Amino acid sequence: MTRSELHEIVDSYKKISKYIILRFVTLTFDTKETILRNFIAKASSLLNSISLLIKEDQTGEATAIYRLLIERYFYVE
């Protein structure tokens, strides 16, 4: 996968995440949906950080944040 493809995927995810988060704002939820909304918001933020670090050739730091993102996913599961 090239860097341009990676950035395209990240941009697409950001747009989808923003839409989902905005949809969540207008509705009321129980605890489960609130946790999922917060996970999506945090994942979007972490993915943005990873993208910025990759642009700056800081792959070690990007990998560490990616690992954190995966751990959060397993926690939600």
PQR file with spaces between the fields and no chain letter, atoms N, CA, C, O and H, PARSE charges and radii, in Angstrom:
ATOM       1  N    MET     1       0.847   -1.164    0.000 -0.4000 1.5000
ATOM       2  CA   MET     1       0.000    0.000    0.000 -0.0000 2.0000
ATOM       3  C    MET     1       0.901    1.239    0.000  0.5500 1.7000
ATOM       4  O    MET     1       1.838    1.331    0.793 -0.5500 1.4000
ATOM       5  N    THR     2       0.617    2.166   -0.875 -0.4000 1.5000
ATOM       6  CA   THR     2       1.420    3.384   -0.950 -0.0000 2.0000
ATOM       7  C    THR     2       0.922    4.401    0.067  0.5500 1.7000
ATOM       8  O    THR     2      -0.170    4.270    0.620 -0.5500 1.4000
ATOM       9  H    THR     2      -0.144    2.090   -1.519  0.4000 1.0000
ATOM      10  N    ARG     3       1.733    5.400    0.296 -0.4000 1.5000
ATOM      11  CA   ARG     3       1.333    6.443    1.251 -0.0000 2.0000
ATOM      12  C    ARG     3       0.124    7.224    0.766  0.5500 1.7000
ATOM      13  O    ARG     3      -0.725    7.610    1.569 -0.5500 1.4000
ATOM      14  H    ARG     3       2.620    5.507   -0.154  0.4000 1.0000
ATOM      15  N    SER     4       0.033    7.460   -0.531 -0.4000 1.5000
ATOM      16  CA   SER     4      -1.123    8.199   -1.049 -0.0000 2.0000
ATOM      17  C    SER     4      -2.410    7.392   -0.851  0.5500 1.7000
ATOM      18  O    SER     4      -3.459    7.963   -0.555 -0.5500 1.4000
ATOM      19  H    SER     4       0.723    7.146   -1.183  0.4000 1.0000
ATOM      20  N    GLU     5      -2.332    6.078   -1.013 -0.4000 1.5000
ATOM      21  CA   GLU     5      -3.498    5.231   -0.757 -0.0000 2.0000
ATOM      22  C    GLU     5      -3.861    5.260    0.722  0.5500 1.7000
ATOM      23  O    GLU     5      -5.040    5.305    1.076 -0.5500 1.4000
ATOM      24  H    GLU     5      -1.479    5.614   -1.254  0.4000 1.0000
ATOM      25  N    LEU     6      -2.865    5.235    1.571 -0.4000 1.5000
ATOM      26  CA   LEU     6      -3.101    5.303    3.004 -0.0000 2.0000
ATOM      27  C    LEU     6      -3.783    6.612    3.384  0.5500 1.7000
ATOM      28  O    LEU     6      -4.737    6.613    4.162 -0.5500 1.4000
ATOM      29  H    LEU     6      -1.908    5.198    1.283  0.4000 1.0000
ATOM      30  N    HIS     7      -3.301    7.719    2.843 -0.4000 1.5000
ATOM      31  CA   HIS     7      -3.903    9.016    3.148 -0.0000 2.0000
ATOM      32  C    HIS     7      -5.328    9.111    2.615  0.5500 1.7000
ATOM      33  O    HIS     7      -6.184    9.749    3.228 -0.5500 1.4000
ATOM      34  H    HIS     7      -2.526    7.718    2.211  0.4000 1.0000
ATOM      35  N    GLU     8      -5.578    8.479    1.481 -0.4000 1.5000
ATOM      36  CA   GLU     8      -6.934    8.467    0.929 -0.0000 2.0000
ATOM      37  C    GLU     8      -7.876    7.679    1.838  0.5500 1.7000
ATOM      38  O    GLU     8      -9.011    8.094    2.068 -0.5500 1.4000
ATOM      39  H    GLU     8      -4.882    7.960    0.983  0.4000 1.0000
ATOM      40  N    ILE     9      -7.410    6.554    2.348 -0.4000 1.5000
ATOM      41  CA   ILE     9      -8.215    5.743    3.267 -0.0000 2.0000
ATOM      42  C    ILE     9      -8.489    6.513    4.560  0.5500 1.7000
ATOM      43  O    ILE     9      -9.612    6.512    5.065 -0.5500 1.4000
ATOM      44  H    ILE     9      -6.487    6.217    2.161  0.4000 1.0000
ATOM      45  N    VAL    10      -7.463    7.164    5.086 -0.4000 1.5000
ATOM      46  CA   VAL    10      -7.614    7.936    6.321 -0.0000 2.0000
ATOM      47  C    VAL    10      -8.614    9.068    6.115  0.5500 1.7000
ATOM      48  O    VAL    10      -9.466    9.298    6.973 -0.5500 1.4000
ATOM      49  H    VAL    10      -6.551    7.165    4.676  0.4000 1.0000
ATOM      50  N    ASP    11      -8.524    9.773    4.997 -0.4000 1.5000
ATOM      51  CA   ASP    11      -9.464   10.860    4.731 -0.0000 2.0000
ATOM      52  C    ASP    11     -10.894   10.349    4.626  0.5500 1.7000
ATOM      53  O    ASP    11     -11.822   10.985    5.126 -0.5500 1.4000
ATOM      54  H    ASP    11      -7.831    9.586    4.301  0.4000 1.0000
ATOM      55  N    SER    12     -11.073    9.210    3.982 -0.4000 1.5000
ATOM      56  CA   SER    12     -12.410    8.617    3.876 -0.0000 2.0000
ATOM      57  C    SER    12     -12.948    8.249    5.255  0.5500 1.7000
ATOM      58  O    SER    12     -14.114    8.497    5.559 -0.5500 1.4000
ATOM      59  H    SER    12     -10.320    8.693    3.577  0.4000 1.0000
ATOM      60  N    TYR    13     -12.088    7.652    6.093 -0.4000 1.5000
ATOM      61  CA   TYR    13     -12.511    7.274    7.445 -0.0000 2.0000
ATOM      62  C    TYR    13     -12.884    8.503    8.261  0.5500 1.7000
ATOM      63  O    TYR    13     -13.852    8.478    9.021 -0.5500 1.4000
ATOM      64  H    TYR    13     -11.140    7.450    5.846  0.4000 1.0000
ATOM      65  N    LYS    14     -12.119    9.574    8.104 -0.4000 1.5000
ATOM      66  CA   LYS    14     -12.429   10.805    8.847 -0.0000 2.0000
ATOM      67  C    LYS    14     -13.810   11.333    8.481  0.5500 1.7000
ATOM      68  O    LYS    14     -14.575   11.745    9.353 -0.5500 1.4000
ATOM      69  H    LYS    14     -11.333    9.594    7.486  0.4000 1.0000
ATOM      70  N    LYS    15     -14.125   11.321    7.193 -0.4000 1.5000
ATOM      71  CA   LYS    15     -15.434   11.813    6.751 -0.0000 2.0000
ATOM      72  C    LYS    15     -16.564   10.952    7.298  0.5500 1.7000
ATOM      73  O    LYS    15     -17.576   11.467    7.773 -0.5500 1.4000
ATOM      74  H    LYS    15     -13.504   10.987    6.484  0.4000 1.0000
ATOM      75  N    ILE    16     -16.383    9.640    7.228 -0.4000 1.5000
ATOM      76  CA   ILE    16     -17.413    8.730    7.741 -0.0000 2.0000
ATOM      77  C    ILE    16     -17.563    8.887    9.254  0.5500 1.7000
ATOM      78  O    ILE    16     -18.681    8.911    9.768 -0.5500 1.4000
ATOM      79  H    ILE    16     -15.560    9.222    6.842  0.4000 1.0000
ATOM      80  N    SER    17     -16.445    8.991    9.964 -0.4000 1.5000
ATOM      81  CA   SER    17     -16.477    9.144   11.422 -0.0000 2.0000
ATOM      82  C    SER    17     -17.187   10.426   11.820  0.5500 1.7000
ATOM      83  O    SER    17     -17.991   10.436   12.751 -0.5500 1.4000
ATOM      84  H    SER    17     -15.537    8.971    9.546  0.4000 1.0000
ATOM      85  N    LYS    18     -16.889   11.499   11.115 -0.4000 1.5000
ATOM      86  CA   LYS    18     -17.522   12.781   11.423 -0.0000 2.0000
ATOM      87  C    LYS    18     -19.029   12.679   11.243  0.5500 1.7000
ATOM      88  O    LYS    18     -19.788   13.176   12.075 -0.5500 1.4000
ATOM      89  H    LYS    18     -16.235   11.490   10.358  0.4000 1.0000
ATOM      90  N    TYR    19     -19.463   12.046   10.173 -0.4000 1.5000
ATOM      91  CA   TYR    19     -20.892   11.869    9.930 -0.0000 2.0000
ATOM      92  C    TYR    19     -21.541   11.048   11.044  0.5500 1.7000
ATOM      93  O    TYR    19     -22.597   11.416   11.558 -0.5500 1.4000
ATOM      94  H    TYR    19     -18.846   11.643    9.497  0.4000 1.0000
ATOM      95  N    ILE    20     -20.910    9.946   11.412 -0.4000 1.5000
ATOM      96  CA   ILE    20     -21.464    9.073   12.455 -0.0000 2.0000
ATOM      97  C    ILE    20     -21.545    9.807   13.783  0.5500 1.7000
ATOM      98  O    ILE    20     -22.559    9.730   14.476 -0.5500 1.4000
ATOM      99  H    ILE    20     -20.051    9.647   10.995  0.4000 1.0000
ATOM     100  N    ILE    21     -20.491   10.514   14.141 -0.4000 1.5000
ATOM     101  CA   ILE    21     -20.475   11.240   15.414 -0.0000 2.0000
ATOM     102  C    ILE    21     -21.557   12.312   15.438  0.5500 1.7000
ATOM     103  O    ILE    21     -22.230   12.494   16.453 -0.5500 1.4000
ATOM     104  H    ILE    21     -19.667   10.576   13.578  0.4000 1.0000
ATOM     105  N    LEU    22     -21.727   13.019   14.330 -0.4000 1.5000
ATOM     106  CA   LEU    22     -22.776   14.042   14.270 -0.0000 2.0000
ATOM     107  C    LEU    22     -24.167   13.419   14.379  0.5500 1.7000
ATOM     108  O    LEU    22     -25.069   14.029   14.955 -0.5500 1.4000
ATOM     109  H    LEU    22     -21.181   12.872   13.506  0.4000 1.0000
ATOM     110  N    ARG    23     -24.352   12.232   13.843 -0.4000 1.5000
ATOM     111  CA   ARG    23     -25.637   11.540   13.985 -0.0000 2.0000
ATOM     112  C    ARG    23     -25.890   11.139   15.435  0.5500 1.7000
ATOM     113  O    ARG    23     -27.027   11.187   15.903 -0.5500 1.4000
ATOM     114  H    ARG    23     -23.620   11.737   13.375  0.4000 1.0000
ATOM     115  N    PHE    24     -24.843   10.746   16.144 -0.4000 1.5000
ATOM     116  CA   PHE    24     -24.967   10.358   17.542 -0.0000 2.0000
ATOM     117  C    PHE    24     -25.347   11.538   18.430  0.5500 1.7000
ATOM     118  O    PHE    24     -26.019   11.354   19.446 -0.5500 1.4000
ATOM     119  H    PHE    24     -23.919   10.707   15.764  0.4000 1.0000
ATOM     120  N    VAL    25     -24.932   12.730   18.066 -0.4000 1.5000
ATOM     121  CA   VAL    25     -25.172   13.910   18.902 -0.0000 2.0000
ATOM     122  C    VAL    25     -26.663   14.176   19.040  0.5500 1.7000
ATOM     123  O    VAL    25     -27.114   14.605   20.102 -0.5500 1.4000
ATOM     124  H    VAL    25     -24.387   12.880   17.241  0.4000 1.0000
ATOM     125  N    THR    26     -27.431   13.931   17.995 -0.4000 1.5000
ATOM     126  CA   THR    26     -28.848   14.276   18.011 -0.0000 2.0000
ATOM     127  C    THR    26     -29.723   13.232   18.699  0.5500 1.7000
ATOM     128  O    THR    26     -30.915   13.466   18.899 -0.5500 1.4000
ATOM     129  H    THR    26     -27.065   13.582   17.133  0.4000 1.0000
ATOM     130  N    LEU    27     -29.156   12.098   19.060 -0.4000 1.5000
ATOM     131  CA   LEU    27     -29.945   11.021   19.654 -0.0000 2.0000
ATOM     132  C    LEU    27     -29.547   10.788   21.108  0.5500 1.7000
ATOM     133  O    LEU    27     -28.461   11.179   21.535 -0.5500 1.4000
ATOM     134  H    LEU    27     -28.188   11.908   18.898  0.4000 1.0000
ATOM     135  N    THR    28     -30.433   10.153   21.855 -0.4000 1.5000
ATOM     136  CA   THR    28     -30.111    9.778   23.232 -0.0000 2.0000
ATOM     137  C    THR    28     -29.803    8.282   23.261  0.5500 1.7000
ATOM     138  O    THR    28     -30.423    7.491   22.550 -0.5500 1.4000
ATOM     139  H    THR    28     -31.315    9.836   21.507  0.4000 1.0000
ATOM     140  N    PHE    29     -28.841    7.917   24.092 -0.4000 1.5000
ATOM     141  CA   PHE    29     -28.371    6.547   24.101 -0.0000 2.0000
ATOM     142  C    PHE    29     -28.247    6.007   25.506  0.5500 1.7000
ATOM     143  O    PHE    29     -28.242    6.737   26.497 -0.5500 1.4000
ATOM     144  H    PHE    29     -28.338    8.560   24.669  0.4000 1.0000
ATOM     145  N    ASP    30     -28.145    4.680   25.541 -0.4000 1.5000
ATOM     146  CA   ASP    30     -27.788    4.051   26.795 -0.0000 2.0000
ATOM     147  C    ASP    30     -26.264    3.952   26.861  0.5500 1.7000
ATOM     148  O    ASP    30     -25.565    4.480   25.997 -0.5500 1.4000
ATOM     149  H    ASP    30     -28.149    4.087   24.736  0.4000 1.0000
ATOM     150  N    THR    31     -25.770    3.296   27.855 -0.4000 1.5000
ATOM     151  CA   THR    31     -24.327    3.240   28.087 -0.0000 2.0000
ATOM     152  C    THR    31     -23.568    2.591   26.934  0.5500 1.7000
ATOM     153  O    THR    31     -22.491    3.059   26.564 -0.5500 1.4000
ATOM     154  H    THR    31     -26.338    2.866   28.557  0.4000 1.0000
ATOM     155  N    LYS    32     -24.110    1.530   26.367 -0.4000 1.5000
ATOM     156  CA   LYS    32     -23.427    0.826   25.285 -0.0000 2.0000
ATOM     157  C    LYS    32     -23.209    1.737   24.068  0.5500 1.7000
ATOM     158  O    LYS    32     -22.108    1.781   23.519 -0.5500 1.4000
ATOM     159  H    LYS    32     -24.985    1.150   26.667  0.4000 1.0000
ATOM     160  N    GLU    33     -24.237    2.451   23.653 -0.4000 1.5000
ATOM     161  CA   GLU    33     -24.103    3.331   22.499 -0.0000 2.0000
ATOM     162  C    GLU    33     -23.180    4.514   22.790  0.5500 1.7000
ATOM     163  O    GLU    33     -22.472    4.991   21.904 -0.5500 1.4000
ATOM     164  H    GLU    33     -25.131    2.416   24.100  0.4000 1.0000
ATOM     165  N    THR    34     -23.195    4.979   24.032 -0.4000 1.5000
ATOM     166  CA   THR    34     -22.296    6.068   24.410 -0.0000 2.0000
ATOM     167  C    THR    34     -20.841    5.619   24.321  0.5500 1.7000
ATOM     168  O    THR    34     -19.987    6.366   23.845 -0.5500 1.4000
ATOM     169  H    THR    34     -23.771    4.592   24.752  0.4000 1.0000
ATOM     170  N    ILE    35     -20.560    4.411   24.775 -0.4000 1.5000
ATOM     171  CA   ILE    35     -19.203    3.866   24.697 -0.0000 2.0000
ATOM     172  C    ILE    35     -18.777    3.738   23.238  0.5500 1.7000
ATOM     173  O    ILE    35     -17.647    4.081   22.891 -0.5500 1.4000
ATOM     174  H    ILE    35     -21.254    3.804   25.162  0.4000 1.0000
ATOM     175  N    LEU    36     -19.667    3.251   22.386 -0.4000 1.5000
ATOM     176  CA   LEU    36     -19.340    3.117   20.968 -0.0000 2.0000
ATOM     177  C    LEU    36     -19.097    4.478   20.309  0.5500 1.7000
ATOM     178  O    LEU    36     -18.181    4.624   19.501 -0.5500 1.4000
ATOM     179  H    LEU    36     -20.586    2.972   22.667  0.4000 1.0000
ATOM     180  N    ARG    37     -19.910    5.461   20.652 -0.4000 1.5000
ATOM     181  CA   ARG    37     -19.721    6.808   20.107 -0.0000 2.0000
ATOM     182  C    ARG    37     -18.367    7.363   20.523  0.5500 1.7000
ATOM     183  O    ARG    37     -17.644    7.925   19.700 -0.5500 1.4000
ATOM     184  H    ARG    37     -20.655    5.343   21.309  0.4000 1.0000
ATOM     185  N    ASN    38     -18.025    7.207   21.785 -0.4000 1.5000
ATOM     186  CA   ASN    38     -16.737    7.698   22.275 -0.0000 2.0000
ATOM     187  C    ASN    38     -15.576    6.951   21.635  0.5500 1.7000
ATOM     188  O    ASN    38     -14.532    7.542   21.357 -0.5500 1.4000
ATOM     189  H    ASN    38     -18.612    6.750   22.453  0.4000 1.0000
ATOM     190  N    PHE    39     -15.755    5.646   21.399 -0.4000 1.5000
ATOM     191  CA   PHE    39     -14.713    4.874   20.731 -0.0000 2.0000
ATOM     192  C    PHE    39     -14.481    5.386   19.315  0.5500 1.7000
ATOM     193  O    PHE    39     -13.337    5.543   18.890 -0.5500 1.4000
ATOM     194  H    PHE    39     -16.603    5.166   21.625  0.4000 1.0000
ATOM     195  N    ILE    40     -15.548    5.645   18.594 -0.4000 1.5000
ATOM     196  CA   ILE    40     -15.423    6.149   17.219 -0.0000 2.0000
ATOM     197  C    ILE    40     -14.736    7.505   17.211  0.5500 1.7000
ATOM     198  O    ILE    40     -13.878    7.763   16.367 -0.5500 1.4000
ATOM     199  H    ILE    40     -16.477    5.517   18.939  0.4000 1.0000
ATOM     200  N    ALA    41     -15.106    8.370   18.144 -0.4000 1.5000
ATOM     201  CA   ALA    41     -14.484    9.693   18.211 -0.0000 2.0000
ATOM     202  C    ALA    41     -12.994    9.593   18.533  0.5500 1.7000
ATOM     203  O    ALA    41     -12.176   10.267   17.906 -0.5500 1.4000
ATOM     204  H    ALA    41     -15.803    8.160   18.830  0.4000 1.0000
ATOM     205  N    LYS    42     -12.644    8.763   19.495 -0.4000 1.5000
ATOM     206  CA   LYS    42     -11.235    8.606   19.876 -0.0000 2.0000
ATOM     207  C    LYS    42     -10.444    7.930   18.761  0.5500 1.7000
ATOM     208  O    LYS    42      -9.302    8.308   18.497 -0.5500 1.4000
ATOM     209  H    LYS    42     -13.308    8.216   20.003  0.4000 1.0000
ATOM     210  N    ALA    43     -11.038    6.937   18.106 -0.4000 1.5000
ATOM     211  CA   ALA    43     -10.361    6.263   17.001 -0.0000 2.0000
ATOM     212  C    ALA    43     -10.073    7.241   15.869  0.5500 1.7000
ATOM     213  O    ALA    43      -9.011    7.182   15.249 -0.5500 1.4000
ATOM     214  H    ALA    43     -11.965    6.631   18.320  0.4000 1.0000
ATOM     215  N    SER    44     -11.002    8.124   15.603 -0.4000 1.5000
ATOM     216  CA   SER    44     -10.788    9.134   14.572 -0.0000 2.0000
ATOM     217  C    SER    44      -9.624   10.047   14.940  0.5500 1.7000
ATOM     218  O    SER    44      -8.793   10.372   14.093 -0.5500 1.4000
ATOM     219  H    SER    44     -11.865    8.172   16.107  0.4000 1.0000
ATOM     220  N    SER    45      -9.568   10.453   16.182 -0.4000 1.5000
ATOM     221  CA   SER    45      -8.476   11.301   16.652 -0.0000 2.0000
ATOM     222  C    SER    45      -7.134   10.578   16.577  0.5500 1.7000
ATOM     223  O    SER    45      -6.141   11.158   16.136 -0.5500 1.4000
ATOM     224  H    SER    45     -10.244   10.189   16.870  0.4000 1.0000
ATOM     225  N    LEU    46      -7.097    9.321   17.001 -0.4000 1.5000
ATOM     226  CA   LEU    46      -5.858    8.544   16.949 -0.0000 2.0000
ATOM     227  C    LEU    46      -5.412    8.304   15.511  0.5500 1.7000
ATOM     228  O    LEU    46      -4.220    8.369   15.210 -0.5500 1.4000
ATOM     229  H    LEU    46      -7.903    8.850   17.359  0.4000 1.0000
ATOM     230  N    LEU    47      -6.359    8.029   14.631 -0.4000 1.5000
ATOM     231  CA   LEU    47      -6.018    7.812   13.235 -0.0000 2.0000
ATOM     232  C    LEU    47      -5.458    9.085   12.605  0.5500 1.7000
ATOM     233  O    LEU    47      -4.535    9.025   11.792 -0.5500 1.4000
ATOM     234  H    LEU    47      -7.327    7.977   14.876  0.4000 1.0000
ATOM     235  N    ASN    48      -6.006   10.219   12.976 -0.4000 1.5000
ATOM     236  CA   ASN    48      -5.473   11.489   12.502 -0.0000 2.0000
ATOM     237  C    ASN    48      -4.036   11.685   12.985  0.5500 1.7000
ATOM     238  O    ASN    48      -3.182   12.146   12.227 -0.5500 1.4000
ATOM     239  H    ASN    48      -6.755   10.268   13.637  0.4000 1.0000
ATOM     240  N    SER    49      -3.774   11.342   14.226 -0.4000 1.5000
ATOM     241  CA   SER    49      -2.413   11.435   14.767 -0.0000 2.0000
ATOM     242  C    SER    49      -1.460   10.504   14.030  0.5500 1.7000
ATOM     243  O    SER    49      -0.332   10.880   13.711 -0.5500 1.4000
ATOM     244  H    SER    49      -4.467   10.968   14.841  0.4000 1.0000
ATOM     245  N    ILE    50      -1.922    9.292   13.764 -0.4000 1.5000
ATOM     246  CA   ILE    50      -1.094    8.340   13.024 -0.0000 2.0000
ATOM     247  C    ILE    50      -0.766    8.882   11.642  0.5500 1.7000
ATOM     248  O    ILE    50       0.372    8.789   11.184 -0.5500 1.4000
ATOM     249  H    ILE    50      -2.838    8.986   14.024  0.4000 1.0000
ATOM     250  N    SER    51      -1.757    9.442   10.988 -0.4000 1.5000
ATOM     251  CA   SER    51      -1.558   10.005    9.653 -0.0000 2.0000
ATOM     252  C    SER    51      -0.524   11.125    9.664  0.5500 1.7000
ATOM     253  O    SER    51       0.345   11.183    8.794 -0.5500 1.4000
ATOM     254  H    SER    51      -2.682    9.518   11.360  0.4000 1.0000
ATOM     255  N    LEU    52      -0.621   12.004   10.640 -0.4000 1.5000
ATOM     256  CA   LEU    52       0.340   13.103   10.752 -0.0000 2.0000
ATOM     257  C    LEU    52       1.748   12.587   11.018  0.5500 1.7000
ATOM     258  O    LEU    52       2.715   13.098   10.452 -0.5500 1.4000
ATOM     259  H    LEU    52      -1.327   11.956   11.346  0.4000 1.0000
ATOM     260  N    LEU    53       1.868   11.588   11.865 -0.4000 1.5000
ATOM     261  CA   LEU    53       3.187   11.030   12.168 -0.0000 2.0000
ATOM     262  C    LEU    53       3.801   10.327   10.958  0.5500 1.7000
ATOM     263  O    LEU    53       5.009   10.409   10.736 -0.5500 1.4000
ATOM     264  H    LEU    53       1.083   11.173   12.324  0.4000 1.0000
ATOM     265  N    ILE    54       2.983    9.649   10.191 -0.4000 1.5000
ATOM     266  CA   ILE    54       3.501    8.985    8.991 -0.0000 2.0000
ATOM     267  C    ILE    54       3.981   10.022    7.975  0.5500 1.7000
ATOM     268  O    ILE    54       5.002    9.823    7.316 -0.5500 1.4000
ATOM     269  H    ILE    54       2.002    9.583   10.371  0.4000 1.0000
ATOM     270  N    LYS    55       3.250   11.116    7.851 -0.4000 1.5000
ATOM     271  CA   LYS    55       3.682   12.186    6.939 -0.0000 2.0000
ATOM     272  C    LYS    55       5.052   12.724    7.324  0.5500 1.7000
ATOM     273  O    LYS    55       5.821   13.149    6.462 -0.5500 1.4000
ATOM     274  H    LYS    55       2.421   11.277    8.386  0.4000 1.0000
ATOM     275  N    GLU    56       5.356   12.706    8.611 -0.4000 1.5000
ATOM     276  CA   GLU    56       6.635   13.216    9.116 -0.0000 2.0000
ATOM     277  C    GLU    56       7.673   12.110    9.292  0.5500 1.7000
ATOM     278  O    GLU    56       8.698   12.323    9.938 -0.5500 1.4000
ATOM     279  H    GLU    56       4.731   12.361    9.312  0.4000 1.0000
ATOM     280  N    ASP    57       7.420   10.944    8.731 -0.4000 1.5000
ATOM     281  CA   ASP    57       8.326    9.795    8.812 -0.0000 2.0000
ATOM     282  C    ASP    57       8.655    9.379   10.242  0.5500 1.7000
ATOM     283  O    ASP    57       9.784    8.981   10.531 -0.5500 1.4000
ATOM     284  H    ASP    57       6.587   10.770    8.206  0.4000 1.0000
ATOM     285  N    GLN    58       7.689    9.469   11.124 -0.4000 1.5000
ATOM     286  CA   GLN    58       7.826    9.036   12.515 -0.0000 2.0000
ATOM     287  C    GLN    58       7.077    7.717   12.681  0.5500 1.7000
ATOM     288  O    GLN    58       6.095    7.635   13.419 -0.5500 1.4000
ATOM     289  H    GLN    58       6.772    9.793   10.890  0.4000 1.0000
ATOM     290  N    THR    59       7.553    6.685   11.983 -0.4000 1.5000
ATOM     291  CA   THR    59       6.817    5.419   11.959 -0.0000 2.0000
ATOM     292  C    THR    59       6.802    4.700   13.302  0.5500 1.7000
ATOM     293  O    THR    59       5.846    3.986   13.605 -0.5500 1.4000
ATOM     294  H    THR    59       8.350    6.751   11.383  0.4000 1.0000
ATOM     295  N    GLY    60       7.837    4.872   14.107 -0.4000 1.5000
ATOM     296  CA   GLY    60       7.850    4.236   15.424 -0.0000 2.0000
ATOM     297  C    GLY    60       6.735    4.749   16.315  0.5500 1.7000
ATOM     298  O    GLY    60       6.032    3.970   16.958 -0.5500 1.4000
ATOM     299  H    GLY    60       8.614    5.452   13.861  0.4000 1.0000
ATOM     300  N    GLU    61       6.580    6.058   16.348 -0.4000 1.5000
ATOM     301  CA   GLU    61       5.510    6.662   17.152 -0.0000 2.0000
ATOM     302  C    GLU    61       4.142    6.314   16.582  0.5500 1.7000
ATOM     303  O    GLU    61       3.195    6.070   17.330 -0.5500 1.4000
ATOM     304  H    GLU    61       7.151    6.691   15.826  0.4000 1.0000
ATOM     305  N    ALA    62       4.041    6.291   15.243 -0.4000 1.5000
ATOM     306  CA   ALA    62       2.773    5.928   14.603 -0.0000 2.0000
ATOM     307  C    ALA    62       2.389    4.493   14.948  0.5500 1.7000
ATOM     308  O    ALA    62       1.216    4.201   15.179 -0.5500 1.4000
ATOM     309  H    ALA    62       4.811    6.489   14.636  0.4000 1.0000
ATOM     310  N    THR    63       3.366    3.605   14.983 -0.4000 1.5000
ATOM     311  CA   THR    63       3.119    2.208   15.336 -0.0000 2.0000
ATOM     312  C    THR    63       2.638    2.086   16.780  0.5500 1.7000
ATOM     313  O    THR    63       1.752    1.284   17.074 -0.5500 1.4000
ATOM     314  H    THR    63       4.319    3.843   14.796  0.4000 1.0000
ATOM     315  N    ALA    64       3.211    2.870   17.671 -0.4000 1.5000
ATOM     316  CA   ALA    64       2.788    2.837   19.079 -0.0000 2.0000
ATOM     317  C    ALA    64       1.331    3.281   19.221  0.5500 1.7000
ATOM     318  O    ALA    64       0.564    2.677   19.971 -0.5500 1.4000
ATOM     319  H    ALA    64       3.931    3.522   17.433  0.4000 1.0000
ATOM     320  N    ILE    65       0.962    4.314   18.515 -0.4000 1.5000
ATOM     321  CA   ILE    65      -0.429    4.791   18.582 -0.0000 2.0000
ATOM     322  C    ILE    65      -1.372    3.783   17.927  0.5500 1.7000
ATOM     323  O    ILE    65      -2.492    3.574   18.394 -0.5500 1.4000
ATOM     324  H    ILE    65       1.584    4.804   17.905  0.4000 1.0000
ATOM     325  N    TYR    66      -0.908    3.161   16.843 -0.4000 1.5000
ATOM     326  CA   TYR    66      -1.712    2.121   16.185 -0.0000 2.0000
ATOM     327  C    TYR    66      -1.985    0.971   17.155  0.5500 1.7000
ATOM     328  O    TYR    66      -3.097    0.447   17.212 -0.5500 1.4000
ATOM     329  H    TYR    66       0.001    3.331   16.464  0.4000 1.0000
ATOM     330  N    ARG    67      -0.968    0.589   17.908 -0.4000 1.5000
ATOM     331  CA   ARG    67      -1.136   -0.483   18.893 -0.0000 2.0000
ATOM     332  C    ARG    67      -2.175   -0.078   19.942  0.5500 1.7000
ATOM     333  O    ARG    67      -3.007   -0.893   20.341 -0.5500 1.4000
ATOM     334  H    ARG    67      -0.064    1.015   17.862  0.4000 1.0000
ATOM     335  N    LEU    68      -2.128    1.161   20.379 -0.4000 1.5000
ATOM     336  CA   LEU    68      -3.116    1.657   21.333 -0.0000 2.0000
ATOM     337  C    LEU    68      -4.519    1.584   20.742  0.5500 1.7000
ATOM     338  O    LEU    68      -5.469    1.213   21.431 -0.5500 1.4000
ATOM     339  H    LEU    68      -1.452    1.823   20.054  0.4000 1.0000
ATOM     340  N    LEU    69      -4.646    1.934   19.480 -0.4000 1.5000
ATOM     341  CA   LEU    69      -5.940    1.872   18.806 -0.0000 2.0000
ATOM     342  C    LEU    69      -6.466    0.440   18.747  0.5500 1.7000
ATOM     343  O    LEU    69      -7.650    0.199   18.983 -0.5500 1.4000
ATOM     344  H    LEU    69      -3.874    2.235   18.920  0.4000 1.0000
ATOM     345  N    ILE    70      -5.593   -0.501   18.434 -0.4000 1.5000
ATOM     346  CA   ILE    70      -5.985   -1.910   18.386 -0.0000 2.0000
ATOM     347  C    ILE    70      -6.393   -2.403   19.772  0.5500 1.7000
ATOM     348  O    ILE    70      -7.381   -3.126   19.905 -0.5500 1.4000
ATOM     349  H    ILE    70      -4.631   -0.305   18.242  0.4000 1.0000
ATOM     350  N    GLU    71      -5.643   -2.021   20.802 -0.4000 1.5000
ATOM     351  CA   GLU    71      -5.995   -2.417   22.173 -0.0000 2.0000
ATOM     352  C    GLU    71      -7.353   -1.866   22.570  0.5500 1.7000
ATOM     353  O    GLU    71      -8.133   -2.558   23.225 -0.5500 1.4000
ATOM     354  H    GLU    71      -4.841   -1.434   20.695  0.4000 1.0000
ATOM     355  N    ARG    72      -7.644   -0.643   22.186 -0.4000 1.5000
ATOM     356  CA   ARG    72      -8.964   -0.058   22.491 -0.0000 2.0000
ATOM     357  C    ARG    72     -10.071   -0.836   21.773  0.5500 1.7000
ATOM     358  O    ARG    72     -11.151   -1.048   22.324 -0.5500 1.4000
ATOM     359  H    ARG    72      -7.011   -0.082   21.654  0.4000 1.0000
ATOM     360  N    TYR    73      -9.788   -1.256   20.541 -0.4000 1.5000
ATOM     361  CA   TYR    73     -10.763   -2.039   19.784 -0.0000 2.0000
ATOM     362  C    TYR    73     -11.065   -3.356   20.505  0.5500 1.7000
ATOM     363  O    TYR    73     -12.226   -3.736   20.655 -0.5500 1.4000
ATOM     364  H    TYR    73      -8.910   -1.083   20.093  0.4000 1.0000
ATOM     365  N    PHE    74     -10.016   -4.046   20.946 -0.4000 1.5000
ATOM     366  CA   PHE    74     -10.237   -5.305   21.665 -0.0000 2.0000
ATOM     367  C    PHE    74     -11.024   -5.069   22.947  0.5500 1.7000
ATOM     368  O    PHE    74     -11.841   -5.904   23.336 -0.5500 1.4000
ATOM     369  H    PHE    74      -9.073   -3.738   20.824  0.4000 1.0000
ATOM     370  N    TYR    75     -10.789   -3.953   23.599 -0.4000 1.5000
ATOM     371  CA   TYR    75     -11.523   -3.637   24.816 -0.0000 2.0000
ATOM     372  C    TYR    75     -13.010   -3.450   24.514  0.5500 1.7000
ATOM     373  O    TYR    75     -13.866   -3.910   25.269 -0.5500 1.4000
ATOM     374  H    TYR    75     -10.125   -3.275   23.284  0.4000 1.0000
ATOM     375  N    VAL    76     -13.306   -2.779   23.418 -0.4000 1.5000
ATOM     376  CA   VAL    76     -14.712   -2.564   23.040 -0.0000 2.0000
ATOM     377  C    VAL    76     -15.379   -3.877   22.669  0.5500 1.7000
ATOM     378  O    VAL    76     -16.536   -4.122   23.013 -0.5500 1.4000
ATOM     379  H    VAL    76     -12.610   -2.405   22.805  0.4000 1.0000
ATOM     380  N    GLU    77     -14.641   -4.711   21.970 -0.4000 1.5000
ATOM     381  CA   GLU    77     -15.190   -6.027   21.596 -0.0000 2.0000
ATOM     382  C    GLU    77     -15.500   -6.829   22.833  0.5500 1.7000
ATOM     383  O    GLU    77     -15.969   -7.963   22.732 -0.5500 1.4000
ATOM     384  H    GLU    77     -13.702   -4.512   21.691  0.4000 1.0000
